[in-house]
Amino acid sequence: MKGLLVLFLVAGGTLPLLAADCVKVLGAQKADAASLERVEDAWNEAFIRGNTDYLECLLVPDFVTVTPHGRRDRAWELEHARQNRGSTAPIPHFSGTVFQIDGSTGIAKLYKPGSADGQHPATQLADVFTFQDGEWRAVYSQHTFVEGK
């Protein structure tokens, strides 16, 4: 019984440490469009560079993304980011992202034109966030191909 109590106290004591680490990892944020823009850019960079520490803090446990290729969860996002560790690929930047804030909900909407070689179709993206405990957290992402563009 003492062993269980010690295990519970040790495990329970790490939760505040994890939360504190996420504050450091995610950085100072406000419930505004400027903070949400920084988070969106950091998410993109974290995925391309394989920074799973950032993604583990950013993505809520039941995060889901829906793409033309199917539904993907938090584990998929983390695994595919992990495969990018050490990547020096350029970080793509797309202008025209619209950030909408409504209370504790934030949405980043972006249109990505198709590639000139036709390998990547034009895509409309929307990332949905919630502002919890002073941090933006990613809840849902939608990627939809746009026909004829």
Phi and psi in degrees as a GROMACS rama.xvg file:
@    title "Ramachandran Plot"
@    xaxis  label "Phi"
@    yaxis  label "Psi"
@TYPE xy
-61.5884  -38.2139  LYS-2
-60.8785  -42.8929  GLY-3
-64.23  -40.4521  LEU-4
-63.7248  -44.6799  LEU-5
-62.7884  -44.9621  VAL-6
-59.7994  -44.1839  LEU-7
-62.2145  -44.5241  PHE-8
-66.4139  -40.2176  LEU-9
-66.8039  -47.4506  VAL-10
-64.1192  -44.0752  ALA-11
-65.5582  -32.2036  GLY-12
-71.4856  -19.3155  GLY-13
-81.9159  -19.879  THR-14
-59.0084  -47.6275  LEU-15
-62.7306  -32.6889  PRO-16
-65.8354  -41.9566  LEU-17
-62.3811  -42.9229  LEU-18
-62.704  -42.6496  ALA-19
-63.9708  -40.5078  ALA-20
-61.2211  -40.5913  ASP-21
-65.2399  -34.5515  CYS-22
-61.0817  -42.557  VAL-23
-67.6953  -44.0384  LYS-24
-65.5682  -45.3945  VAL-25
-80.7819  -24.0648  LEU-26
82.7624  170.566  GLY-27
-66.0318  134.763  ALA-28
-139.045  157.332  GLN-29
-128.851  164.275  LYS-30
-83.6699  57.9105  ALA-31
-134.99  168.655  ASP-32
-65.6321  -34.4133  ALA-33
-63.9036  -44.177  ALA-34
-64.9733  -42.0201  SER-35
-63.1758  -37.8216  LEU-36
-63.0392  -43.1378  GLU-37
-62.6113  -40.5257  ARG-38
-64.8489  -44.094  VAL-39
-60.2845  -45.3841  GLU-40
-64.0668  -41.5081  ASP-41
-66.7093  -35.6368  ALA-42
-60.5669  -49.1169  TRP-43
-57.9784  -47.6978  ASN-44
-65.9164  -42.1239  GLU-45
-60.4775  -41.0682  ALA-46
-65.9225  -46.088  PHE-47
-69.4717  -31.2746  ILE-48
-96.4111  -5.02763  ARG-49
78.3923  28.3543  GLY-50
-83.5991  81.2479  ASN-51
-71.5797  -23.106  THR-52
-58.8801  -44.8102  ASP-53
-63.7753  -47.22  TYR-54
-65.388  -36.5105  LEU-55
-62.7938  -32.8222  GLU-56
-79.8278  -36.0473  CYS-57
-74.4729  -44.1365  LEU-58
-84.088  126.288  LEU-59
-65.4075  157.391  VAL-60
-55.0462  -35.8713  PRO-61
-102.755  29.6244  ASP-62
-55.2617  140.437  PHE-63
-137.816  141.361  VAL-64
-124.963  138.288  THR-65
-115.969  124.725  VAL-66
-127  170.255  THR-67
-61.6937  -16.1614  PRO-68
-94.3054  -0.635896  HIS-69
126.892  -178.49  GLY-70
-87.8695  135.661  ARG-71
-131.573  145.481  ARG-72
-109.426  -174.54  ASP-73
-58.5421  -42.5195  ARG-74
-60.4736  -41.0306  ALA-75
-62.3793  -46.3855  TRP-76
-59.8088  -45.1674  GLU-77
-66.272  -42.4411  LEU-78
-64.2834  -42.8944  GLU-79
-71.4635  -32.1872  HIS-80
-66.3105  -43.5135  ALA-81
-55.6359  -36.5581  ARG-82
-67.11  -17.1438  GLN-83
-92.7066  -0.511248  ASN-84
-53.3329  134.093  ARG-85
83.8691  -0.184746  GLY-86
-66.3328  140.366  SER-87
-113.508  15.0126  THR-88
-58.1434  145.704  ALA-89
-63.7777  146.176  PRO-90
-85.6792  114.718  ILE-91
-71.1315  139.354  PRO-92
-122.491  131.215  HIS-93
-119.23  128.411  PHE-94
-82.7409  162.596  SER-95
92.9783  8.61252  GLY-96
-66.7089  133.666  THR-97
-106.015  129.622  VAL-98
-111.523  124.617  PHE-99
-119.651  127.86  GLN-100
-118.183  130.796  ILE-101
-137.322  97.3914  ASP-102
65.3179  -120.442  GLY-103
-97.1912  11.2506  SER-104
-109.524  134.273  THR-105
-128.072  143.133  GLY-106
-130.328  132.955  ILE-107
-109.165  121.125  ALA-108
-117.727  134.583  LYS-109
-145.128  139.341  LEU-110
-106.75  123.585  TYR-111
-107.88  118.42  LYS-112
-65.6627  157.361  PRO-113
-68.7415  156.244  GLY-114
-74.4233  151.851  SER-115
-60.7158  -31.6611  ALA-116
-82.5782  -3.71613  ASP-117
79.7676  1.78156  GLY-118
-74.5105  -26.5309  GLN-119
-123.299  110.802  HIS-120
-70.2361  159.847  PRO-121
-57.6615  140.472  ALA-122
-137.913  136.839  THR-123
-100.178  128.966  GLN-124
-121.439  147.851  LEU-125
-143.191  125.407  ALA-126
-112.93  131.511  ASP-127
-109.966  132.002  VAL-128
-126.014  158.058  PHE-129
-125.631  142.254  THR-130
-96.8727  109.625  PHE-131
-128.041  131.544  GLN-132
51.0883  40.1636  ASP-133
80.6793  13.1779  GLY-134
-137.212  142.45  GLU-135
-77.9401  133.317  TRP-136
-125.641  134.17  ARG-137
-79.132  128.582  ALA-138
-107.759  -41.0301  VAL-139
-156.37  147.873  TYR-140
-139.338  140.208  SER-141
-129.252  128.652  GLN-142
-122.017  120.24  HIS-143
-127.333  126.263  THR-144
-67.1951  143.009  PHE-145
-109.234  116.306  VAL-146
-70.557  143.131  GLU-147
73.796  18.0444  GLY-148
